[in-house]
Amino acid sequence: MGWIGDQIDSVKSMHFRQLFTQAISLGMIVTSALIIWKGLMCVTGSESPVVVVLSGTLIIWKGLMCVTGSESPVVVVLSGSMEPGFKRGDILFLHMSKDPIRAGEIVVFNVDGREIPIVHRVIKVHEHENGEVDVLTKGDNNFGDDRLLYAQGQMWLQRHHIMGRAVGFLPYVGWVTIIMTEQPIIKIAQWLYPSSSKIQLNQPNFHVVSSAKNLVPLTILASSLLKSMIMTLNLMIIPHKSSGSNRNDPVRLDATLNLTSSGDLILQDFDGSTVWTTNTSGKSVAGMNLTDTGNLVSCAN
C-alpha cells in the first residue's frame, strides 16, 4: 500500500489546473492511439486486431532502427550487473552514431556464441592508426572485467560487436517482459489458451506478449509509452564521468596518478596522455572539483 498511497497523495496534492492538463494529455494519447489504429487498418486492409498490432509494432520498430542507427533501439536489463545504476527490469534506449567510443560510456554489445546481448560500461579504449578501436567492458557491480564473458581467446571488443550506446532509460517498465517470459504459470496459460498471441520481434531481448481479446488497450499503452519515452529522455540522460580519484570507482585500469617536483598532481592514461592536472603552477583547472570525501573528480557534460 505504500506505493499506492504515495500515488494517491500525489494526485490529491495536484491543483485543478494540473489535473485538467493531465486529463487533456490522457485524452490526446487515447485519440492518437485510435487514429493510429484506424490508419493501420487502412494500410493493412485488415480488421484483425492481431494483424493490425503486429504490423504497427513492426513499423514502429523499423522506424526506431532508422532513427537511432541501432539494430535494437530498445532493450530490457535482465541482470543486476549494472546496479545500482540500472536494475533488473529497466528499459534502455540505445543510439548508435559514428562518434568515437569513449571510456565511461555504457554500451550494449553482442558476444560471439551468445544469444543475449550484454549492457556494461566501457573501461578501456585502444585506438589504432587505421581508425579501428579495441574496447574493454565491465559491469559496475562486477568484480572484474568482461574478458571471461567474451568468446574463447578474445581479449577485446571491436566496433561491430557494439549494438548501441545507452542514452536514456525507464525504470521497471521491462518487468512486464521478464514476467511474461519467465513465469511458468503464464507459459502454461499461453499453452492452455492458444487464442492468446505471442508476438516476438526478431530481437533476443525484446518481447511483446498480448491477448487477442484486448489489443486496443495495448495500443493505447504502447502510444503512452512512446510519448513517455520522448518526454523522459531529456530528464533521464545517463551521466558520463570522464575521470575520478575514488578508489571504489577507478578512472581506468591502467591510469596513474603522479606528483611532480613542482607540486602538481597529474592523472595520466595508459598511453601517458594527461587526463587532468591540478596545475598549481598557475593554470586554471576546468571541470575539476574536490568533494567532501577528499576525492578529486573531473566530469564531462
N, C-alpha and C positions, 0 to 999 in steps of 0.2 A: 504493500500500500504506500510505501514511501515515495516511489517514483510517481504513482498515480496522484497522490496527494500534492506533490510538488507541481504537477501539471495543472491540477485544479486551482491551486493557489495562484499560479502564473496567469491563468485565464481570468480569475477574479480581480487580479491587480491591474488588468488592462483597462484603459479608458474606452469610452464608447467609440471614439474615432478609430482607435486601434482595432477594436472588434469589427467595426464596419469595413475597414481596409482589408482585414483578414478574410471576411466574408466575400468581398469583391474578388480577391485573389483566388479563393477557392472556386468561385463561380467561373472565373476566366479559365482555370485549369480544366474544370469539367466541360465547359463549352469547347475548349481547344481539343480535348480528347474526343469529343463527339464529332467534331469537324474532321479530325484526322481519321476517325473510324469510318465515316461516310466516304471520305476521299479514297481510302484504301479499298473500300468495297467497289468503288467505281473503277479504280485502276486494275484490280484483280478480276473484276467481273464475277465475283462470287459473294454470296451472303453467308457463307460458312464462317463462323467465328474462328475456327482453327486456322483456316486458310488466311483470313484477314490478319490475325495476330502474328502468325508465322511470317507472312510477307512484311508486315510492318516492322517486326523485330529485326529481320534481315536487312531491310532498308536502313533502319537507324544504325545498325551495327556497321554496315559498309560505309555509311556516311561518316561515322566516328573514325573509322580506319583512315579515310581520306583526309579528314581534318587534322587528326593527331599524328599521322605518319607512322602509327604503331599497328602491328598486326593484331594486337589485343589491347584496345584502349581502356578497358575496364577489367580489373582483376580483384579477386577476393583473397584476403590474407587467411591462410589455412593453419598457420602455426604461430607459436609465441616467440620466434627467434628474433623479432624486431621490437619486443617490448622494452621499455614502456611506451616508445613512440607509437607503434602500431600494434594493436591487439588482434587476436583471432576474431574473424568476422568483420573486420574493417574492409571497406571497398576503397581501392586506389584507382586514381585516374592517371593514365600514362600519356606521355608525349615523346615523340622521337624526332629530334631535329639533327641537323648536321653539325651543331656546335660540338667542340671537343668535350669528351667526358672528363670530369674532374674528381679528385678525391673529395669525399664528403657527400657526394650525390647518392641518392637512393635509386637503384635501378632494379628492373625485373629482367631476369635472364633465363635462357634455356641451357641445359647441360646435356651433352650428347649421351644418349642412352636413358634419359629420364623423361617421363611424360609431363610432369607437372613443373611449371616454371617456379623460380625462387625469387623472392624480393629481399635484397640485402643492400648494405651500404658499401660504396667503393672506398677502399682504404689506401690503394696504391695504383698509380697510373704510370706506365713507362711508355714514352713516345719514341717512335723510330723516325729516322730521316725520311723514309718513304711515305710518312703520314700514318702508318699503321700504329695502333696502340695496344698495349697489353694491360689488362685490368685485373686487379685482385679485389675480392669482396669479402665481407664478413657480416654476420648478424650482430646487431647491437647487444643482444642478450646471449651471444655465444662466447665461449672462452677463446677459441682460436679462429683462424681464417677459414675460408671455404675450400681449400685445396683438397680436403678429404671428400668433399661433395662433387668435385669435378670428375671428369672421365679419367680412367686409369692413365697415369703418366702425364696428365695435363696440369700445368702449373699456373696458367693464366687464361683469362677470357679474352676473346677478340670481339671486335665490334659486331660481327654477325651473330654473336650469342646474345646481344642485348636486345630485348624486345621494346624497351622504352624507359624513360625516366619518370619517376613518380612526381607529379606536380600538385596533387591535391588528394583529399580523402574524405570519406564519410564514415564515421564510426558506427559499428554494429550492424549496419544495413545488410552486410553479407551473411549474417547468421541465417537468413531465410534460405540461402543457397546451401549452407552447411547442413542445416536441419533436414532439408528436403533430400539431400544426397547421402546422409549418414545414418539417419534414424531408421532402425529396422521396421518399426510399426508403419512408417509412411511407405517404405518399399513394399511391405505386404499389402497395404491398402491399394497401391498402384497395381499390384498383381491381381488383386481380387476384383478391382473395378477397372476393366480395360477401357471404359468410356473416358477416363481421365487421360489427358495427353501429356506427354513429356517432350518438351522442346529443348534440345541441347544444341547450342551453337557449336560450330566446329572449332571450339577452343577447350583446352583441358580443364580450365578453371572458371568457367562462366556458364552456369546452367539456369534455365528458367523452367520451373515446374508449375503447371497450371491445370485447372479443370475446365473442360469444355462447357460446363453448365454456368460458369460465372466469369466470363472473359472480359465483359465491359468494365467491371471494377478493376481488373488487372490493367486494362489500357489506361484508365484514369490514374492508377497508381504509377504506371510507367511514365506518363506525362508529368505527373507531380515530381517524380524522382529526377527526371531530366531537368526540370526547372530548378529543383533544389541543387542539382549538380552545378548549374551555371551560377546560381546565386552564392553558393558556398565556396567556390574555388578561390575567389578573391579573399575570403575570410580564413581559409584553412590552407594557405600555401605552405608547403613544407620548408622550414628554415634550413639554411645551408651554413654550417660552421666551417670557416676556412682553416682555423687553427686554434689551439688552446694548449695550456700547460698542465691541465688537470691530469694527475696520474691515472685516474679512473676513466678518463676519456682521451686517450693519446691522440696526437695530431696525425702522425703516420708511423708506420712500423720502423722506418729507418731514419727518422728525423733526429737531429742532435741539437742540444742547447749548449752554447759556449759563452764564456765570459772573457771578453777581450782585455788587453792590457789597459785600454782607455776607460774601462768600466762599463762597456756596453754589453747587454745581453743579446745574443743573436741566435735565432732559431733557423737552422739550415735543413733543407730537404736532403734526400739520399744522394742527389747529384751535386750537392754543395751550394745550390741556389738559396738565396735568403728568403725565408717566409715572412719574418718580421724581425725588427730590432728595436731596442729601447732608444737608441740614438741619443745617449746622454751628452754627446758632444755638441748638441745644439739644434739638430734637425728635428722637424716635427714628426710626431707619430700619429698617423691617421688610422682610426678604426680599432685602436687597442685600448683595453680597459683593464684596470686592476680590480678584481672582485673582492667582496668582503671576506672570502675564504683564502685570499692571498694568491689567487691564480691569475696569470696574465692571459687574456683572451682576445683574439683578433677575429672579428666577424665580418662577413661579406653580405651585402643585401641580396 
